[in-house]
Amino acid sequence: MKKTLLALVVAAAATSVNAAEIYKSEDGSVDFYGQLRTELKFKDSDDHKADLSSGSSRMGVDGSYALTDTIDVLGKVEVGVRDNSDVNVRQHIFGFAGDFGTLKFGKQWTTSDDVYGADYSYFFGGSALRYSTLNGALHDSQIKYAYDADQFWVKAGWGLNENESNQDLYELFVGTSFGDVALHAGGGLNKDYAFGADEDASIDGVEIENLFLEFTVEYSLGDHLIGFTYYNAELSNGNGPEKIDENGFSLAGIFQATDKTALYAGYEYTDQESKGFAINADEDGTVVYVGVEHKFNSWSRVYAEYGYGDGTTLGYNNKGSDQEVEATVADSESNFAVGARFYW
């Protein structure tokens, strides 16, 4: 297993159905919601020592008011309340909704993170979904649009670069369903202008671009689900010929064993080919996870997951744990974690 590609890259951060209604009138309503997430991890990189944390716990206020008979005005603010860091603003959104769709402005998760792909893990999956390498699945100056029709949906996002002090982001996805089959496709361009810049700005930052395309198909078999996602991404130096071509493949499924208990598993493979560097190199990474989830009711659940990793994987975002994973090299590593959630 080679580590050259990682060295080249190094060189060259849901509203619950149980939300508490704190205000309601004929014109609109405001809800207070939150999630407490407790996680206990035993990671190979830490010699399987126990690590207990609050995970990505959060709380927020979400509301809407009728502006006219056909248009609502929306507002949402959400903060993270993890035990090992300061309270941070996760989302800050103002928007409008109507027959035309939904238009939102502010700090939001990216559209690619909203549509996601075939990863059903709580802890260790997501490595082959190649959209979040530069932005960590979040943009704090974003305009998002969504439209849902009977036979299809469209979602798009535009992240403002604010005179190149922020990242550029352009995303577009479309989806539809046929009986038990649902599919979506799309992609985007993410550009970071500050990568590699020194603190006194005496050296301009290198422009790094991530151009990505995605296709996902999911098939429901009663209460069970199987999904497949293919991702292609090109991570390149906007000021030169250097680039890394990535292909990611995700295959995952959920087996609903009982009304409250589900088993899930996934296989992810990524290959990366670097071009234009002094030393060209090819790398690949494999992630396998299996887990079990038990929902006591709509407001509480527990889950446990085993994950196996081998090879080189560039940075990605795991949606289940809401964690941004940095570029890593794993040598047949085994990890285990258990978690619990409480919703309101």
C-alpha contacts under 8 A as a table, 3 or more apart, distances in Angstrom:
res1	aa1	res2	aa2	distance
1	M	283	E	7.86
1	M	311	G	6.23
1	M	312	T	8.00
1	M	331	D	7.75
2	K	5	L	7.58
2	K	283	E	6.78
2	K	311	G	7.92
2	K	312	T	7.84
3	K	6	L	5.61
3	K	7	A	6.55
3	K	283	E	7.93
3	K	312	T	7.12
3	K	329	V	7.08
4	T	7	A	5.14
4	T	8	L	6.29
4	T	281	A	6.63
5	L	8	L	5.02
5	L	9	V	6.33
5	L	274	S	7.00
5	L	281	A	6.07
5	L	282	D	7.02
5	L	283	E	6.58
5	L	312	T	7.96
6	L	9	V	5.22
6	L	10	V	6.24
6	L	312	T	7.06
6	L	314	L	7.21
6	L	327	A	6.86
6	L	328	T	7.49
6	L	329	V	7.73
7	A	10	V	5.16
7	A	11	A	6.07
8	L	11	A	5.10
8	L	12	A	5.83
8	L	277	F	7.84
9	V	12	A	5.39
12	A	196	G	7.50
13	A	90	R	7.59
13	A	136	G	6.22
13	A	137	A	7.49
13	A	138	L	6.83
13	A	322	D	7.19
13	A	323	Q	6.56
13	A	324	E	6.22
15	T	19	A	7.26
15	T	33	Y	6.52
15	T	34	G	7.37
16	S	19	A	5.50
16	S	33	Y	6.35
16	S	34	G	7.01
16	S	35	Q	7.83
16	S	343	Y	6.45
16	S	344	W	6.52
17	V	298	S	7.68
17	V	344	W	7.77
18	N	33	Y	7.27
18	N	298	S	7.33
18	N	299	W	6.52
18	N	343	Y	6.53
18	N	344	W	4.78
19	A	31	D	5.88
19	A	32	F	5.63
19	A	33	Y	4.39
19	A	34	G	7.29
19	A	343	Y	7.86
19	A	344	W	4.97
20	A	31	D	5.43
20	A	32	F	5.12
20	A	33	Y	6.12
20	A	344	W	6.44
21	E	24	K	7.24
21	E	29	S	7.34
21	E	30	V	6.10
21	E	31	D	4.36
21	E	32	F	6.26
22	I	29	S	7.73
22	I	30	V	5.82
22	I	31	D	5.49
22	I	32	F	6.48
23	Y	29	S	5.32
23	Y	30	V	5.11
23	Y	31	D	7.02
24	K	27	D	7.80
24	K	28	G	5.85
24	K	29	S	4.17
24	K	30	V	6.54
25	S	28	G	5.40
25	S	29	S	6.27
27	D	65	Y	5.42
27	D	66	A	5.21
28	G	63	G	7.50
28	G	64	S	5.53
28	G	65	Y	4.07
28	G	66	A	6.01
29	S	63	G	5.62
29	S	64	S	5.80
29	S	65	Y	6.53
30	V	61	V	6.94
30	V	62	D	5.73
30	V	63	G	4.03
30	V	64	S	6.58
31	D	61	V	5.69
31	D	62	D	5.26
31	D	63	G	6.02
32	F	59	M	7.55
32	F	60	G	5.90
32	F	61	V	4.67
32	F	62	D	6.55
32	F	344	W	7.86
33	Y	59	M	5.65
33	Y	60	G	5.49
33	Y	61	V	6.35
33	Y	62	D	7.72
33	Y	343	Y	7.54
33	Y	344	W	5.28
34	G	57	S	7.67
34	G	58	R	5.53
34	G	59	M	3.83
34	G	60	G	6.11
34	G	343	Y	5.82
34	G	344	W	5.38
35	Q	57	S	5.47
35	Q	58	R	5.43
35	Q	59	M	6.28
35	Q	341	R	6.61
35	Q	342	F	5.62
35	Q	343	Y	4.61
35	Q	344	W	6.61
36	L	54	S	7.20
36	L	56	S	7.86
36	L	57	S	4.74
36	L	58	R	6.70
36	L	341	R	5.49
36	L	342	F	5.11
36	L	343	Y	6.58
37	R	54	S	5.40
37	R	55	G	5.38
37	R	56	S	6.17
37	R	57	S	4.99
37	R	339	G	7.11
37	R	340	A	5.88
37	R	341	R	4.66
37	R	342	F	6.79
38	T	52	L	7.42
38	T	53	S	5.93
38	T	54	S	4.49
38	T	55	G	5.73
38	T	57	S	7.89
38	T	339	G	5.53
38	T	340	A	5.30
38	T	341	R	6.47
39	E	51	D	7.94
39	E	52	L	5.73
39	E	53	S	5.38
39	E	54	S	6.06
39	E	55	G	5.70
39	E	337	A	7.11
39	E	338	V	5.93
39	E	339	G	4.36
39	E	340	A	6.66
40	L	50	A	6.62
40	L	51	D	5.51
40	L	52	L	4.45
40	L	53	S	6.57
40	L	337	A	5.57
40	L	338	V	5.32
40	L	339	G	6.19
41	K	48	H	7.91
41	K	49	K	7.94
41	K	50	A	5.82
41	K	51	D	5.13
41	K	52	L	6.56
41	K	335	N	7.72
41	K	336	F	6.03
41	K	337	A	4.24
41	K	338	V	6.55
42	F	46	D	7.46
42	F	47	D	7.79
42	F	48	H	4.30
42	F	49	K	5.52
42	F	50	A	5.15
42	F	51	D	6.52
42	F	335	N	5.91
42	F	336	F	5.19
42	F	337	A	5.94
43	K	46	D	5.42
43	K	47	D	6.55
43	K	48	H	4.65
43	K	49	K	6.91
43	K	50	A	7.96
43	K	334	S	7.09
43	K	335	N	4.62
43	K	336	F	6.39
43	K	337	A	7.97
44	D	47	D	5.02
44	D	48	H	5.03
44	D	333	E	5.79
44	D	334	S	5.70
44	D	335	N	5.58
45	S	48	H	7.14
45	S	333	E	7.72
46	D	49	K	5.78
48	H	335	N	7.46
53	S	82	R	7.93
53	S	83	D	6.99
53	S	84	N	7.77
54	S	57	S	6.12
54	S	82	R	5.44
54	S	83	D	5.81
54	S	84	N	7.98
55	G	82	R	6.45
55	G	321	S	6.95
56	S	80	G	6.78
56	S	81	V	7.41
56	S	82	R	6.02
56	S	321	S	6.65
56	S	322	D	6.26
56	S	323	Q	7.71
57	S	80	G	5.95
57	S	81	V	5.45
57	S	82	R	5.57
58	R	78	E	6.95
58	R	79	V	5.67
58	R	80	G	4.30
58	R	81	V	5.19
58	R	82	R	7.41
59	M	78	E	5.71
59	M	79	V	5.71
59	M	80	G	6.66
59	M	81	V	7.30
60	G	76	K	7.28
60	G	77	V	5.54
60	G	78	E	4.00
60	G	79	V	6.11
61	V	76	K	5.66
61	V	77	V	5.58
61	V	78	E	6.49
62	D	74	L	7.85
62	D	75	G	5.96
62	D	76	K	4.42
62	D	77	V	6.72
63	G	74	L	5.93
63	G	75	G	5.34
63	G	76	K	6.35
64	S	72	D	6.31
64	S	73	V	5.56
64	S	74	L	4.47
64	S	75	G	6.29
65	Y	72	D	5.39
65	Y	73	V	5.35
65	Y	74	L	6.70
66	A	69	D	6.78
66	A	70	T	7.75
66	A	71	I	6.16
66	A	72	D	4.33
66	A	73	V	6.30
67	L	70	T	7.74
67	L	71	I	5.47
67	L	72	D	5.06
67	L	73	V	5.99
68	T	71	I	5.11
68	T	72	D	6.83
70	T	98	G	5.70
70	T	99	D	7.01
71	I	96	F	6.77
71	I	97	A	5.69
71	I	98	G	4.69
71	I	99	D	7.73
72	D	96	F	5.59
72	D	97	A	5.14
72	D	98	G	6.37
73	V	94	F	7.65
73	V	95	G	5.79
73	V	96	F	4.54
73	V	97	A	6.47
74	L	93	I	7.78
74	L	94	F	5.62
74	L	95	G	4.78
74	L	96	F	5.57
74	L	97	A	7.24
75	G	92	H	7.98
75	G	93	I	5.67
75	G	94	F	4.68
75	G	95	G	6.43
76	K	91	Q	7.27
76	K	92	H	5.89
76	K	93	I	5.06
76	K	94	F	6.64
77	V	89	V	7.51
77	V	90	R	7.69
77	V	91	Q	5.43
77	V	92	H	4.52
77	V	93	I	6.32
78	E	89	V	6.02
78	E	90	R	5.44
78	E	91	Q	5.01
78	E	92	H	6.60
79	V	87	V	6.43
79	V	88	N	5.35
79	V	89	V	4.36
79	V	90	R	5.09
79	V	91	Q	6.95
80	G	87	V	5.55
80	G	88	N	5.23
80	G	89	V	6.33
80	G	90	R	6.09
81	V	85	S	7.80
81	V	86	D	7.39
81	V	87	V	5.30
81	V	88	N	7.31
82	R	85	S	5.94
82	R	86	D	7.45
82	R	87	V	7.18
83	D	86	D	7.92
89	V	92	H	7.11
90	R	107	K	7.42
90	R	108	Q	7.56
91	Q	106	G	7.61
91	Q	107	K	5.08
91	Q	108	Q	5.27
91	Q	109	W	7.65
91	Q	140	D	7.99
92	H	106	G	5.64
92	H	107	K	5.01
92	H	108	Q	6.87
93	I	104	K	6.35
93	I	105	F	5.53
93	I	106	G	4.79
93	I	107	K	6.19
93	I	108	Q	7.05
94	F	104	K	5.74
94	F	105	F	5.32
94	F	106	G	6.59
95	G	102	T	7.34
95	G	103	L	5.41
95	G	104	K	4.12
95	G	105	F	5.86
96	F	102	T	5.81
96	F	103	L	5.28
96	F	104	K	6.53
97	A	100	F	7.31
97	A	101	G	5.71
97	A	102	T	4.32
97	A	103	L	6.36
98	G	101	G	5.41
98	G	102	T	6.53
100	F	147	Y	7.00
101	G	145	Y	7.14
101	G	146	A	5.63
101	G	147	Y	4.41
101	G	148	D	6.93
102	T	144	K	7.99
102	T	145	Y	5.61
102	T	146	A	5.19
102	T	147	Y	6.46
103	L	143	I	7.25
103	L	144	K	5.77
103	L	145	Y	4.66
103	L	146	A	6.77
104	K	143	I	5.74
104	K	144	K	5.21
104	K	145	Y	6.55
105	F	141	S	7.44
105	F	142	Q	5.84
105	F	143	I	4.68
105	F	144	K	6.59
106	G	140	D	6.01
106	G	141	S	5.18
106	G	142	Q	5.26
106	G	143	I	6.63
107	K	138	L	7.51
107	K	139	H	5.83
107	K	140	D	3.66
107	K	141	S	5.49
107	K	142	Q	6.11
108	Q	138	L	5.98
108	Q	139	H	5.85
108	Q	140	D	6.13
108	Q	141	S	7.83
108	Q	142	Q	6.63
109	W	113	D	6.40
109	W	114	D	7.06
109	W	137	A	5.71
109	W	138	L	4.42
109	W	139	H	6.35
110	T	113	D	5.22
110	T	114	D	6.49
110	T	137	A	5.35
110	T	138	L	5.42
110	T	139	H	6.51
110	T	157	G	7.04
111	T	114	D	4.93
111	T	115	V	6.41
111	T	144	K	7.40
111	T	155	K	6.76
111	T	156	A	6.32
111	T	157	G	5.87
111	T	171	E	6.65
111	T	172	L	7.68
111	T	173	F	7.92
112	S	115	V	5.37
112	S	116	Y	5.66
112	S	131	Y	6.77
112	S	137	A	7.62
112	S	171	E	7.17
112	S	173	F	7.77
112	S	187	G	7.57
113	D	116	Y	4.80
113	D	131	Y	7.98
113	D	137	A	5.94
113	D	319	K	7.65
115	V	173	F	7.94
116	Y	119	D	7.87
116	Y	129	L	7.67
117	G	129	L	7.03
117	G	216	T	5.99
117	G	227	G	7.93
117	G	228	F	7.56
117	G	229	T	5.81
118	A	216	T	6.93
118	A	218	E	7.66
118	A	227	G	5.06
118	A	228	F	5.35
118	A	229	T	5.48
118	A	250	S	5.96
118	A	251	L	6.29
118	A	252	A	5.83
119	D	125	G	6.07
119	D	126	G	5.78
119	D	250	S	7.05
119	D	251	L	7.68
119	D	252	A	6.19
119	D	266	G	6.91
120	Y	125	G	7.43
120	Y	252	A	6.76
120	Y	253	G	7.21
120	Y	254	I	7.48
120	Y	264	Y	6.96
120	Y	265	A	7.41
120	Y	266	G	7.35
120	Y	320	G	7.45
121	S	124	F	6.38
121	S	125	G	5.41
121	S	126	G	7.86
121	S	264	Y	7.42
121	S	265	A	7.41
121	S	266	G	7.62
121	S	289	Y	7.30
121	S	290	V	7.92
121	S	291	G	7.44
121	S	305	E	7.83
121	S	320	G	5.92
122	Y	125	G	7.39
122	Y	305	E	7.37
122	Y	318	N	7.77
122	Y	319	K	7.48
122	Y	320	G	4.08
122	Y	321	S	5.44
123	F	305	E	7.07
123	F	318	N	6.88
123	F	320	G	6.09
123	F	321	S	5.41
123	F	337	A	7.33
124	F	287	V	7.79
124	F	289	Y	6.67
124	F	306	Y	7.97
124	F	307	G	5.79
124	F	318	N	6.96
125	G	266	G	7.54
125	G	268	E	7.64
125	G	287	V	7.02
125	G	288	V	7.67
125	G	289	Y	6.88
125	G	318	N	6.02
126	G	129	L	5.54
126	G	268	E	7.81
126	G	316	Y	6.78
126	G	317	N	6.25
126	G	318	N	5.00
126	G	319	K	7.30
127	S	130	R	7.28
127	S	248	G	7.99
127	S	268	E	6.75
127	S	269	Y	7.83
127	S	270	T	7.56
127	S	287	V	7.19
127	S	313	T	6.83
127	S	314	L	7.90
127	S	315	G	7.76
127	S	316	Y	5.79
127	S	317	N	7.40
127	S	318	N	7.55
128	A	231	Y	6.99
128	A	247	N	7.71
128	A	248	G	4.39
128	A	249	F	5.80
128	A	250	S	6.11
128	A	268	E	5.82
128	A	269	Y	6.20
128	A	270	T	5.65
129	L	132	S	7.87
129	L	229	T	7.92
129	L	230	Y	7.98
129	L	231	Y	6.19
129	L	248	G	6.53
129	L	250	S	7.78
129	L	316	Y	7.16
130	R	133	T	6.60
130	R	212	F	7.03
130	R	231	Y	6.29
130	R	232	N	7.26
130	R	233	A	6.33
130	R	246	E	7.88
130	R	248	G	7.08
130	R	316	Y	6.62
131	Y	134	L	7.98
131	Y	137	A	7.43
131	Y	188	G	7.99
131	Y	210	N	7.57
131	Y	212	F	6.34
131	Y	233	A	7.64
131	Y	316	Y	7.50
132	S	135	N	5.28
132	S	136	G	4.72
132	S	137	A	4.93
132	S	315	G	7.35
132	S	316	Y	5.42
132	S	317	N	6.09
133	T	136	G	6.22
133	T	210	N	7.56
133	T	314	L	7.13
133	T	315	G	5.03
133	T	316	Y	5.39
133	T	317	N	7.88
134	L	190	N	7.28
134	L	191	K	7.80
134	L	192	D	7.04
134	L	210	N	7.29
135	N	138	L	5.80
135	N	139	H	6.82
135	N	167	Q	7.78
135	N	190	N	7.76
136	G	316	Y	6.93
136	G	317	N	6.12
136	G	324	E	5.83
137	A	317	N	6.68
139	H	142	Q	5.99
139	H	159	G	6.47
139	H	167	Q	7.89
140	D	159	G	7.92
141	S	159	G	5.74
141	S	160	L	5.65
141	S	161	N	7.85
142	Q	157	G	6.88
142	Q	158	W	5.62
142	Q	159	G	4.26
142	Q	160	L	6.11
143	I	157	G	5.72
143	I	158	W	5.19
143	I	159	G	6.36
144	K	155	K	7.51
144	K	156	A	5.72
144	K	157	G	4.31
144	K	158	W	6.38
145	Y	155	K	5.71
145	Y	156	A	5.22
145	Y	157	G	6.32
146	A	153	W	7.45
146	A	154	V	5.69
146	A	155	K	4.37
146	A	156	A	6.48
147	Y	153	W	5.58
147	Y	154	V	5.22
147	Y	155	K	6.49
148	D	152	F	6.38
148	D	153	W	4.39
148	D	154	V	6.60
149	A	152	F	5.29
149	A	153	W	5.77
151	Q	176	T	5.95
151	Q	177	S	6.93
152	F	174	V	7.25
152	F	175	G	5.54
152	F	176	T	4.34
152	F	177	S	7.22
153	W	174	V	5.69
153	W	175	G	5.29
153	W	176	T	6.45
154	V	172	L	7.55
154	V	173	F	5.89
154	V	174	V	4.56
154	V	175	G	6.62
155	K	172	L	5.92
155	K	173	F	5.28
155	K	174	V	6.41
156	A	170	Y	7.72
156	A	171	E	5.33
156	A	172	L	4.35
156	A	173	F	6.29
157	G	169	L	7.34
157	G	170	Y	5.82
157	G	171	E	5.01
157	G	172	L	6.62
158	W	168	D	7.73
158	W	169	L	5.47
158	W	170	Y	4.84
158	W	171	E	6.60
159	G	167	Q	6.94
159	G	168	D	5.47
159	G	169	L	4.44
159	G	170	Y	6.47
160	L	166	N	6.99
160	L	167	Q	6.88
160	L	168	D	5.74
160	L	169	L	6.99
161	N	164	E	4.85
161	N	165	S	6.06
161	N	166	N	4.30
161	N	167	Q	4.80
161	N	168	D	4.83
161	N	169	L	7.87
162	E	165	S	5.53
162	E	166	N	5.69
163	N	166	N	7.40
164	E	167	Q	6.75
164	E	168	D	7.83
164	E	193	Y	6.11
165	S	193	Y	7.25
165	S	194	A	7.34
166	N	192	D	7.14
166	N	193	Y	7.32
166	N	194	A	7.99
167	Q	190	N	6.88
167	Q	191	K	5.50
167	Q	192	D	4.74
167	Q	193	Y	6.59
168	D	189	L	7.67
168	D	190	N	5.55
168	D	191	K	4.96
168	D	192	D	6.65
169	L	188	G	7.21
169	L	189	L	5.73
169	L	190	N	4.52
169	L	191	K	6.55
170	Y	188	G	5.24
170	Y	189	L	5.25
170	Y	190	N	6.59
171	E	186	G	7.59
171	E	187	G	5.77
171	E	188	G	4.11
171	E	189	L	6.63
172	L	186	G	5.56
172	L	187	G	5.83
172	L	188	G	6.36
173	F	184	H	6.94
173	F	185	A	5.61
173	F	186	G	4.09
173	F	187	G	6.44
174	V	184	H	5.55
174	V	185	A	5.71
174	V	186	G	6.31
175	G	182	A	7.51
175	G	183	L	5.63
175	G	184	H	3.89
175	G	185	A	6.45
176	T	182	A	5.95
176	T	183	L	5.73
176	T	184	H	6.39
177	S	180	D	7.33
177	S	181	V	5.51
177	S	182	A	4.09
177	S	183	L	6.12
178	F	181	V	5.14
178	F	182	A	6.34
179	G	182	A	7.87
180	D	219	Y	5.69
180	D	220	S	5.20
180	D	221	L	7.24
181	V	217	V	7.07
181	V	218	E	5.77
181	V	219	Y	4.66
181	V	220	S	6.58
182	A	217	V	5.78
182	A	218	E	5.21
182	A	219	Y	6.52
183	L	215	F	7.53
183	L	216	T	5.47
183	L	217	V	4.27
183	L	218	E	6.20
184	H	215	F	5.99
184	H	216	T	5.46
184	H	217	V	6.71
185	A	213	L	7.70
185	A	214	E	5.49
185	A	215	F	4.39
185	A	216	T	6.35
186	G	213	L	5.82
186	G	214	E	5.45
186	G	215	F	6.78
187	G	211	L	7.68
187	G	212	F	5.27
187	G	213	L	4.14
187	G	214	E	5.75
188	G	211	L	5.98
188	G	212	F	5.48
188	G	213	L	6.70
189	L	209	E	7.08
189	L	210	N	5.81
189	L	211	L	4.55
189	L	212	F	6.47
190	N	209	E	5.66
190	N	210	N	5.09
190	N	211	L	6.44
191	K	207	E	6.82
191	K	208	I	5.71
191	K	209	E	4.35
191	K	210	N	6.35
192	D	195	F	6.21
192	D	207	E	5.71
192	D	208	I	5.28
192	D	209	E	6.41
193	Y	205	G	5.84
193	Y	206	V	6.17
193	Y	207	E	4.62
193	Y	208	I	6.67
194	A	197	A	5.51
194	A	204	D	7.62
194	A	205	G	4.48
194	A	206	V	6.38
194	A	207	E	6.91
195	F	205	G	5.24
195	F	206	V	5.32
195	F	207	E	6.51
195	F	208	I	6.67
196	G	204	D	7.95
196	G	205	G	5.14
196	G	206	V	5.83
197	A	201	A	6.20
197	A	203	I	5.81
197	A	204	D	5.47
197	A	205	G	3.93
197	A	206	V	6.87
198	D	201	A	5.31
198	D	202	S	6.76
198	D	203	I	6.03
198	D	204	D	7.64
198	D	205	G	7.51
199	E	202	S	7.88
200	D	203	I	7.86
201	A	204	D	6.08
201	A	205	G	7.89
206	V	237	N	7.03
206	V	238	G	7.27
206	V	239	N	6.73
207	E	237	N	5.87
207	E	238	G	4.85
207	E	239	N	6.20
208	I	235	L	7.08
208	I	236	S	5.72
208	I	237	N	4.80
208	I	238	G	5.56
209	E	234	E	7.73
209	E	235	L	5.62
209	E	236	S	5.25
209	E	237	N	6.41
209	E	238	G	6.31
210	N	233	A	6.56
210	N	234	E	5.62
210	N	235	L	4.50
210	N	236	S	6.56
211	L	233	A	5.45
211	L	234	E	5.19
211	L	235	L	6.59
212	F	231	Y	7.08
212	F	232	N	5.60
212	F	233	A	4.13
212	F	234	E	6.45
213	L	231	Y	5.77
213	L	232	N	5.26
213	L	233	A	6.38
214	E	229	T	7.13
214	E	230	Y	5.75
214	E	231	Y	4.55
214	E	232	N	6.51
215	F	229	T	5.61
215	F	230	Y	5.35
215	F	231	Y	6.69
216	T	227	G	7.22
216	T	228	F	5.66
216	T	229	T	4.27
216	T	230	Y	6.54
217	V	227	G	5.74
217	V	228	F	5.53
217	V	229	T	6.61
218	E	225	L	6.98
218	E	226	I	5.72
218	E	227	G	4.17
218	E	228	F	6.48
219	Y	225	L	5.81
219	Y	226	I	5.42
219	Y	227	G	6.31
220	S	223	D	6.90
220	S	224	H	5.75
220	S	225	L	4.56
220	S	226	I	6.59
221	L	224	H	4.97
221	L	225	L	5.99
222	G	225	L	7.87
223	D	255	F	7.52
223	D	256	Q	5.99
224	H	253	G	7.63
224	H	254	I	5.60
224	H	255	F	4.94
224	H	256	Q	5.61
225	L	253	G	5.42
225	L	254	I	5.10
225	L	255	F	6.78
226	I	251	L	7.64
226	I	252	A	5.83
226	I	253	G	4.13
226	I	254	I	6.42
227	G	250	S	7.94
227	G	251	L	5.86
227	G	252	A	5.41
227	G	253	G	6.11
228	F	249	F	7.46
228	F	250	S	5.51
228	F	251	L	4.60
228	F	252	A	6.59
229	T	248	G	7.90
229	T	249	F	5.88
229	T	250	S	5.07
229	T	251	L	6.72
230	Y	247	N	7.41
230	Y	248	G	5.71
230	Y	249	F	4.88
230	Y	250	S	6.59
231	Y	246	E	7.85
231	Y	247	N	5.70
231	Y	248	G	4.85
231	Y	249	F	6.57
232	N	245	D	7.60
232	N	246	E	5.64
232	N	247	N	4.68
232	N	248	G	6.38
233	A	245	D	6.02
233	A	246	E	5.03
233	A	247	N	6.58
234	E	243	K	6.68
234	E	244	I	5.69
234	E	245	D	4.64
234	E	246	E	6.13
235	L	243	K	5.46
235	L	244	I	5.05
235	L	245	D	6.48
235	L	246	E	7.86
236	S	241	P	7.49
236	S	242	E	5.79
236	S	243	K	3.92
236	S	244	I	6.20
237	N	240	G	5.35
237	N	241	P	6.53
237	N	242	E	5.44
237	N	243	K	6.12
238	G	241	P	7.73
241	P	275	K	7.77
241	P	276	G	5.55
242	E	274	S	7.57
242	E	275	K	5.74
242	E	276	G	4.34
242	E	277	F	5.76
243	K	274	S	5.87
243	K	275	K	5.40
243	K	276	G	6.52
243	K	277	F	7.95
244	I	272	Q	6.36
244	I	273	E	5.44
244	I	274	S	4.25
244	I	275	K	6.15
245	D	272	Q	5.56
245	D	273	E	5.15
245	D	274	S	6.37
245	D	275	K	7.99
246	E	270	T	6.87
246	E	271	D	5.70
246	E	272	Q	4.52
246	E	273	E	6.58
247	N	270	T	5.57
247	N	271	D	5.45
247	N	272	Q	6.70
248	G	268	E	7.31
248	G	269	Y	5.78
248	G	270	T	4.33
248	G	271	D	6.68
249	F	268	E	5.64
249	F	269	Y	5.26
249	F	270	T	6.36
250	S	266	G	7.19
250	S	267	Y	5.90
250	S	268	E	4.52
250	S	269	Y	6.67
251	L	266	G	5.63
251	L	267	Y	5.31
251	L	268	E	6.47
252	A	264	Y	7.49
252	A	265	A	5.64
252	A	266	G	3.94
252	A	267	Y	6.25
253	G	264	Y	5.64
253	G	265	A	5.67
253	G	266	G	6.43
254	I	262	A	6.68
254	I	263	L	5.78
254	I	264	Y	4.33
254	I	265	A	6.78
255	F	262	A	5.58
255	F	263	L	5.09
255	F	264	Y	6.09
256	Q	259	D	7.03
256	Q	260	K	7.92
256	Q	261	T	6.28
256	Q	262	A	4.30
256	Q	263	L	6.37
257	A	260	K	7.91
257	A	261	T	5.66
257	A	262	A	5.22
257	A	263	L	6.74
258	T	261	T	5.03
258	T	262	A	6.76
260	K	294	H	5.54
260	K	295	K	5.10
260	K	296	F	6.67
260	K	297	N	7.82
261	T	292	V	7.26
261	T	293	E	5.66
261	T	294	H	4.39
261	T	295	K	6.46
262	A	292	V	5.79
262	A	293	E	5.26
262	A	294	H	6.52
263	L	290	V	7.66
263	L	291	G	5.88
263	L	292	V	4.51
263	L	293	E	6.43
264	Y	290	V	5.78
264	Y	291	G	5.29
264	Y	292	V	6.19
265	A	288	V	7.59
265	A	289	Y	5.46
265	A	290	V	4.17
265	A	291	G	6.22
266	G	288	V	5.75
266	G	289	Y	5.38
266	G	290	V	6.60
267	Y	286	T	7.58
267	Y	287	V	6.00
267	Y	288	V	4.67
267	Y	289	Y	6.79
268	E	286	T	5.72
268	E	287	V	5.06
268	E	288	V	6.33
269	Y	284	D	7.32
269	Y	285	G	5.78
269	Y	286	T	4.67
269	Y	287	V	6.54
270	T	284	D	5.47
270	T	285	G	5.26
270	T	286	T	6.64
270	T	313	T	7.29
271	D	282	D	7.39
271	D	283	E	5.83
271	D	284	D	4.19
271	D	285	G	6.52
272	Q	282	D	5.66
272	Q	283	E	5.14
272	Q	284	D	5.94
273	E	280	N	7.77
273	E	281	A	6.16
273	E	282	D	4.46
273	E	283	E	6.49
274	S	277	F	7.04
274	S	280	N	5.46
274	S	281	A	5.48
274	S	282	D	6.21
275	K	280	N	5.62
275	K	281	A	7.66
276	G	280	N	6.85
277	F	280	N	5.52
283	E	311	G	7.36
283	E	312	T	6.19
284	D	311	G	5.70
284	D	312	T	5.63
284	D	313	T	7.09
285	G	309	G	7.45
285	G	310	D	5.74
285	G	311	G	4.09
285	G	312	T	4.80
285	G	313	T	5.42
286	T	308	Y	7.98
286	T	309	G	5.69
286	T	310	D	5.29
286	T	311	G	6.22
287	V	307	G	7.09
287	V	308	Y	5.62
287	V	309	G	4.57
287	V	310	D	6.69
288	V	307	G	5.71
288	V	308	Y	5.09
288	V	309	G	6.59
289	Y	305	E	6.90
289	Y	306	Y	5.54
289	Y	307	G	4.27
289	Y	308	Y	6.25
290	V	305	E	5.72
290	V	306	Y	5.46
290	V	307	G	6.68
291	G	303	Y	7.22
291	G	304	A	5.50
291	G	305	E	4.05
291	G	306	Y	6.21
292	V	303	Y	5.57
292	V	304	A	5.52
292	V	305	E	6.56
293	E	301	R	7.29
293	E	302	V	5.97
293	E	303	Y	4.24
293	E	304	A	6.68
294	H	301	R	5.65
294	H	302	V	5.45
294	H	303	Y	6.14
295	K	298	S	7.11
295	K	300	S	6.18
295	K	301	R	4.21
295	K	302	V	6.56
296	F	299	W	7.71
296	F	300	S	5.75
296	F	301	R	5.52
296	F	302	V	8.00
297	N	300	S	5.75
297	N	301	R	7.14
298	S	343	Y	7.94
299	W	341	R	7.88
299	W	342	F	5.70
299	W	343	Y	4.68
299	W	344	W	6.54
300	S	340	A	7.45
300	S	341	R	5.48
300	S	342	F	4.61
300	S	343	Y	6.20
301	R	340	A	5.70
301	R	341	R	5.45
301	R	342	F	6.97
302	V	338	V	7.54
302	V	339	G	5.68
302	V	340	A	4.28
302	V	341	R	6.51
303	Y	338	V	5.68
303	Y	339	G	5.34
303	Y	340	A	6.39
304	A	336	F	7.64
304	A	337	A	5.76
304	A	338	V	4.16
304	A	339	G	6.33
305	E	336	F	5.81
305	E	337	A	5.43
305	E	338	V	6.33
306	Y	334	S	7.36
306	Y	335	N	5.79
306	Y	336	F	4.50
306	Y	337	A	6.61
307	G	334	S	5.85
307	G	335	N	5.08
307	G	336	F	6.25
308	Y	332	S	6.78
308	Y	333	E	5.67
308	Y	334	S	4.68
308	Y	335	N	6.37
309	G	330	A	5.81
309	G	331	D	7.11
309	G	332	S	5.66
309	G	333	E	5.22
309	G	334	S	6.65
310	D	329	V	7.33
310	D	330	A	4.70
310	D	331	D	4.95
310	D	332	S	4.61
310	D	333	E	6.39
311	G	329	V	5.63
311	G	330	A	5.21
311	G	331	D	6.20
311	G	332	S	7.74
312	T	327	A	7.58
312	T	328	T	5.95
312	T	329	V	4.52
312	T	330	A	6.48
313	T	327	A	5.73
313	T	328	T	5.54
313	T	329	V	6.48
314	L	326	E	6.76
314	L	327	A	4.10
314	L	328	T	6.41
315	G	324	E	7.36
315	G	325	V	5.39
315	G	326	E	4.34
315	G	327	A	4.30
315	G	328	T	7.40
316	Y	324	E	6.00
316	Y	325	V	5.30
316	Y	326	E	6.74
316	Y	327	A	7.73
317	N	322	D	6.98
317	N	323	Q	5.83
317	N	324	E	4.49
317	N	325	V	5.86
318	N	321	S	5.91
318	N	322	D	5.56
318	N	323	Q	5.38
318	N	324	E	6.43
318	N	325	V	7.32
319	K	322	D	4.56
319	K	323	Q	6.83
320	G	323	Q	7.95
325	V	328	T	7.98
330	A	333	E	5.84
